[in-house]
Amino acid sequence: MTNGMNENEELILSKIKENPFISQQELSEIVGISKSSIANIISELIKKEYVMGKAYVLNETNPIICIGGANVDRKYYAKYEITNETSNPVISSSSVGGVARNIAENLGRLGEEVVLISASGQDSAWEEIYNLSSPFMNLEHVTQFENSSTGSYTAVLDKNGDLSLALADMDVYENITPELMIKKSNLLKRAKCIVVDLNCPSETIDYICSFTSKYSIPLVIIPVSSPKMTRLPKTLSAVTWLIVNKDETETFMNMKINDRKDWENSVKKWLELGVKNVIVTNGSKGVMSGVENGEIQHFPAIETPMVADVTGAGDSFCSGVIYSWLQKKDIDYIIKSGLVNAHKTIMSKYTVRQELSQKQFMIDMEEFIK
């Protein structure tokens, strides 16, 4: 074996030597691993200086580009009722998360070509994220910062599996600047679709809106929390899809959603700001969608009697919507795709359900769409 290379790296290098114009798709078929994994291996070969970064090796795809958070999720499950100001017995677990990363993994498991743009520290937390994420997405465009910690999210869940308290260390994402986006402009221009979460600074969101408008690239914005709604631009004509929850909508619109009429009005307000398609989610009450022609529809949530963990449900909903929209499905199918993927994720203890695949998703949809 060549010094410093593993078996897959050595095999891919030999194939590139045989045919310097070989595509990632051809390498994927020969080696038997995903194109995202091929891209990550080529990136490692470039770092080790076995391969020069030739455009014909790395630039032939039109990926979905996800921009935003990639962090370690730590979860603490309370055994009993949570009591403040004292010790509470819990069961703990750790997994990888982050809104943009979670959506990227969902879409990667569904067979899409996905690139993640994010920021991380140079630490063991990033190594964990890299190892668990690389089979499903291209990570060569994640920038590591020496004096920063990789993002982390700590959730305390009550005995019913509902979120009681969350703590987020997300300062590293302030490094996802417009200047970083400018360096990635050749990649961004090739995007089939750009998905960005509000972990990114507001000036970066503004830049991405301008960029996608200029190059006619579909843009999906996913808020992260109510406090980060201030990062959303006031004019949203660049936004193809906005998927936002009730609390985030109330914060941004400075309104209360007390009943169905308020809920419908909130969707109208989003559409008036220029969003082409919007979904306002409302937990167990389902979702309200609005589209460019002004049609507003309510879709009930799928009843889930066995809730294992709600973490990741929103991201899986967004992923189902994005996936079926890119497949050019009708609005009913698109929304139900999100509801089905969220329903199945809530029944799993994982942030991104491990059994998800293109085939499994089709089976899941057939179960709920008669």
N, C-alpha and C positions, 0 to 999 in steps of 0.2 A: 504494500500500500504506500502511495506517495506520502512523504513526510507532512504531517499536519492536516491530513484529509481523511474523512470517513469514507465508507464504501460508496454511498450515494454521490458524494462530491467527486470521487474519483471516476465513477461511471459517467456522470454528466460532463466532466472535463474531457473525457475520452471522446464522447459524442460530439462535443463542440470542436475538438481538434479534427475529427473526421469531416465535419460539415459546419464551418463557421457561420453559415447562414441558417442553421437549424432553428426552428421556432420553439417557444415554450410549450406549445400544444404537442408538437412532435416529441419533445423530450418527456413530457408528461405521459404520453402513450407508451414510449419505450421503457421508461423506468417504472411506471405503474403508480405514480403518486400525483397529487393535484398540481395544477399550474401555480397556485400560490406557494406551495412548497418548493417547486422548481425555482421560482423567482427568489425565494429566500436563500436557497442553496447557491444560486448564481451570485447573489449579493455577498455571501460569505467568500466565494471564490475570488470576487473582486477585492474584498478587504485583504485577503491573503496574497493578492497580486498574482494569482494564477491566470486570471481573465481580465482583460481590459473592458471597461463598460461600454461596449458597442451598442449602438441604437438598435441594430437588427436583432440583437439578442433580447433586449429588455423593453422595447417600445412598440410592440405590434398589437397590443390589446386595447380594448375600450372598457376599462373596469368601472365598477361602482367605487367611488372614493368616499370613505368615511373619515371625517375630521373631528377630533375631540378627545374625550376621556378614554384612558386605558389604565385601570387601577386594580389593586388587590382589594377584594371584598372580604371583610371579616364579619361573620354572623354569630350572634349569641342568642340562643333560643331559651327563653325563660321556662323553667319547669312548672312554676306556679304563678299566681298573680304577682305582678311586679310591685314591689314596695320601694318607695323613694327613700333616700338617705340611709340605706342599709345594704348589706350584701344580699344578692339574689342568686340562687343556684341556677346555673345555665349549662347547656351543651353548646360547644363552640365548633365552628368550621371556618375554613378559609378557601376562597376560590378567586378566580380572576373576573374582573368586571369592567365597568366604565360604559357609559351609554353608547358612544361611537363604537367601542370595541365589541360590546354585546351584539349590536346590530350587525357589525361586520361578521361576527362568528355565525349568527343565525343565517345570514345571506350566503356565507361561504359553505355552510352545511347544506344549503339548498342548491348548491352547484354554481353559484355566481362567482365571477372573478372579482375579488375585492382587494382594494389597497387601503391600508390604514395610515393616516397622517396624525401623529400625536407627539407628545413630549414626555420624556421619562428621566429618572435619575440613572446613574450608573451603579446599580445596586442589585441585591439578590431578588428584590420584589420584581424588578424588570425582567430578570432572568426567568422567574416563574411565569410571568405573563407571556414572554416570548415562547417558551417551551410549550405552553398549553394553547397558544393562539396560532402559531405558525402553520399548522396543518390546514387552516381555514382562510388565511388571508396573507397578503404580502406585507411584511413589516419593515422593509428596507427604508421606508420614508418616515420612520419614527426617529426623532432626534433626541439623543441622550445629552443631559446636562450634568456636568461633574458635581456641582455644588447644590443640587436639588434632590429631593426625595421623590421617588415614583409615587404617583397618586394613590391614596387609600380611602376606602369607604367602610365604615364600621356601623353595622345595623344591629339594634337590639329588638328582637321580636317577642311579642307576648306569647302566652301559652296557646293562643289560637292561631299563631303564625302571622299575625298582623304586626306592622311596623310600629314600635313604641318610640324609638329614638334612633337618630342617625347622626354620625359624625364624619365629616369629609375633610381630608387634607388634599387640596387640589391646587395649591399654589404653582406647581410645576407647569400647569396649562397656560399660565400667563406668558410662557415662552412661545406659544403658538401665535405668532405675530403676523401682521401683513407682510413684513419682510421675509418671513419664512415661507409664506404662501407664494410670494414673487419668485423665490428660488425654485418652487415646485410648479411654476406656471406651465411648462411643457407637458408635465404629467396631467395637470388639471384640465388642460385643453382637450385631452383625449377622453375625459370622463363620460361614461354613458349617463351618469347621474352623480350628483354630489350630495352627500348627507352630512350635515354639520350639527353638533350639539352645542349648547350654550355654556359648556365649560370653556369655550374659546372667548377671548376678550371681545368687547363690543366693536372695537375698530376692525378686528379680524372678520367678524360677521358682516360688517359693512363692506369690507373689501370683497368678500366672497359673493355677496349680493351683486355688487357692481361687475365682478368678473363673470359670473354666470349669465347676467343680462347681456353683457357684451358678446359672449360667445354662444348664446342660446343653449345653455346647458341646464337641464332640469335640476332644481334645487329643493331639497327637503330639509326643513329645520325641525329639530327635536329639542324642546326645552329640557332642562335638567331638574329645576326646582323653581318655586315661586320667587325667591330672592334674585335669581339670575334672569328674570324676565326683563330687567332693565337693560340687558344686553341686546334685546331684540330691536331692530330698526323701527322707526315710526312709520316708514313707508315700506310696504311688503310686496310690491308689484313683481319683485324678482322670484318670489316664493311659489313653487309649484305645489308643494304640500307642506302644511303646518299641522303637526300632530301634538296637541296640547291638552292638559287636563283641566278640570273645573277650577281648582285652586289657582293654577297659573293664569287662567283666563280672568278670574276675578281680580287678581293682582294687577295685571296689565291694563285691564279695562276700567279698573276702579269701580267695580260693580259687584252685586251679590246675585248668585244664581240660586234662587229659592224654589223654583218650580219649572215645569217644562217650557212655559212661555219665555222665562228668563234665559233658559238654556238655548232655545231657538234664536232669541235675540242676540245672544253672544256669538253664535255662528254667523249671523248676518253682519255683525260689527267687524268680525275678522274678514269677511268677504269684502266689506266696504273699504278696508285698508289695502286691498289689492291682492290678497292671497287667492290663488286660483282654486285650490282645494283645501279644505280644513276639516279636521276632526277634533271635537271637544269630548274627551273621555270623562266618565263620571262613575268609576268603580263598578259596583254591582248593578247600577242603574243602566249600564250600557254606554253607548256612544251616540253622538249627534254629528252627522256629516253635512257639509255644504260644498257644492261644486260651482264651477264658473257660471253655469246658466242660472244660478240662484236656487236650485232645488235643494231643499233641506230634508233629511231623513233621520229617523231614530232607529237604532238597532239595539235590541236588548242584549245584555250580556248572557253568555252561556252559563247556566247554573253549574257550579263546581262544588259538590258536597264534600269532597276530600281535598282540602287546601293543605299542601305540604309547605309552600313558601311563596310569598307574593313577590319577592325580589326578582327582578328581570321580566316581570309580566308586561310592563309597559314597553320595554325594548322589544320583546317578542311580538307584541301587537304591531308596533311600527314596522318590524321586519316583514311580517306577513303582508301588510298593506303595500310596502314598497315592492316586494317580490311579485305579487299578483298584478300590481299596476304596471310594472315593467313587462309583464307577460300580456299586457293589453286586455285584461279582463274587464268586465263591466263593474260599475260601482258597487252593486250588491255583493258580488263575489270578492271584490277587493276588501271591503269592510269585514265581511265574514272570515276572510283569510286571517286578518288580524285577530279577530275574536277567537277563532279556533286555535291559533298558535299561542295566544295568551292563556287560554283555558288549559291546554296541554302542559304549558310551562308551569302554571300554578300547581298542577298535580305532581310536578317533579321537584325534588329538593335542590336541583341545579339552577343556576341563573340562566344558562342556556341549556335546554333539554338535550341530553346526550343521544337520544334516538332519532333526532331530527335529521331528515334527508329529503331529497326531492321526492323519492318514492313514498316515504312515510307521510309526507305532507299531503300528497294526493289521496292517500288512504284516509287520513284525518278529515280532509275536506269532504270526501264521499260520505263519511259517517254523519256529517251535519247538514249537507246540502242534498236533499232528496230530489 
